[in-house]
Amino acid sequence: MGDIIKESSTNQFNKRALLDRCGVNDTLSLIGKRWLMTVLYEISLGNNQFTALKKSVTEISEHVLAKRIADLTGQGLISKKEIGDTIPLQITYTVTEKGKQLLSLVNGLYHWNRHWYK
């Protein structure tokens, strides 16, 4: 529910104005979603199933984890693969080239932050 903003709200107006002024704001909005980059990073490390992600990021709720996986899939940052005829159905996630490029850019931000703020 936190992602829903009424179309007529001042926040929606400001969001559109920011996007019109600078496309980078769209990217910052995406990567600024709580847990999104953590989930992407964990998948890149090989924690590529829901249960493995839940074990590696214990602080995240299952609901938010499922939402972030959907966000990452929808943005083309990860791909989803169903494994054969297993019961229960097993799904694995893999970071796409687009996701790898984003991780590379965010790694630069991480190092910038470490240099200037820690």
C-alpha positions in Angstrom: 0.0 0.0 0.0 2.9 2.4 0.7 3.7 2.5 -3.1 0.2 3.8 -4.0 -0.1 7.6 -4.4 -3.4 9.2 -5.5 -3.1 10.6 -9.0 -4.3 14.0 -7.9 -2.0 14.3 -4.9 0.8 16.8 -4.4 3.3 13.9 -4.1 2.3 12.6 -7.5 2.7 16.1 -9.0 6.1 16.5 -7.4 7.2 13.0 -8.6 6.2 13.8 -12.2 8.0 17.1 -12.0 11.2 15.5 -10.7 11.1 12.9 -13.5 10.6 15.5 -16.1 13.6 17.5 -14.8 16.0 14.5 -14.5 15.6 10.9 -15.5 18.0 9.8 -12.8 15.3 10.4 -10.3 13.4 7.4 -11.8 16.4 5.2 -11.2 16.9 6.5 -7.7 13.2 5.8 -7.0 13.7 2.2 -8.1 16.8 1.4 -6.2 15.6 3.3 -3.2 12.8 0.8 -2.5 13.3 -0.8 0.8 15.2 -4.1 0.5 15.3 -4.1 -3.3 19.0 -3.8 -3.7 19.7 -6.2 -0.8 17.5 -8.8 -2.5 19.2 -8.2 -5.9 22.6 -8.5 -4.3 21.7 -11.7 -2.4 20.5 -13.3 -5.7 23.8 -12.3 -7.3 25.6 -14.2 -4.5 23.7 -17.4 -5.3 20.8 -17.2 -2.9 18.5 -17.7 -5.8 15.4 -19.4 -4.3 12.8 -17.8 -2.0 13.7 -19.9 1.0 17.4 -19.2 0.6 16.7 -15.4 0.3 14.5 -15.6 3.4 17.3 -17.3 5.4 19.9 -14.8 4.2 17.8 -11.7 4.8 16.1 -12.6 8.1 14.8 -9.1 8.8 12.5 -9.0 5.7 8.9 -10.2 5.8 7.8 -12.8 3.3 5.3 -10.3 1.9 7.9 -7.7 1.2 10.4 -10.3 -0.2 7.7 -11.5 -2.6 7.0 -7.9 -3.6 10.7 -7.1 -4.2 11.1 -10.3 -6.3 8.1 -9.2 -8.4 9.6 -5.7 -8.7 13.0 -7.0 -9.8 11.4 -9.4 -12.3 9.1 -6.7 -13.6 12.0 -4.4 -14.2 14.0 -7.1 -16.0 16.7 -7.1 -13.3 16.3 -10.8 -12.5 14.8 -13.7 -14.5 12.6 -16.5 -13.1 13.0 -20.1 -13.9 10.7 -23.0 -12.9 12.6 -26.2 -12.3 11.1 -29.2 -14.1 8.3 -31.3 -12.7 9.2 -31.0 -9.0 6.6 -31.0 -6.3 6.4 -28.5 -4.8 7.3 -26.4 -7.8 10.8 -25.0 -7.4 11.7 -21.5 -8.8 15.1 -20.0 -9.1 16.1 -16.4 -9.8 19.1 -15.2 -11.8 20.5 -11.7 -12.2 20.1 -10.6 -15.8 22.7 -8.5 -17.7 20.6 -5.5 -16.9 20.7 -6.4 -13.2 24.5 -7.0 -13.3 25.0 -3.5 -14.8 22.9 -1.9 -12.1 24.8 -3.8 -9.4 28.1 -2.5 -10.9 26.8 1.1 -10.8 25.5 0.7 -7.2 28.9 -0.8 -6.2 30.4 2.6 -7.3 27.9 4.4 -5.1 28.8 2.1 -2.2 32.5 2.9 -2.6 31.8 6.6 -2.9 29.7 6.4 0.4 32.5 4.5 2.2 35.0 7.1 1.1 33.1 10.2 2.1 30.8 9.1 5.0 32.6 6.3 7.0 
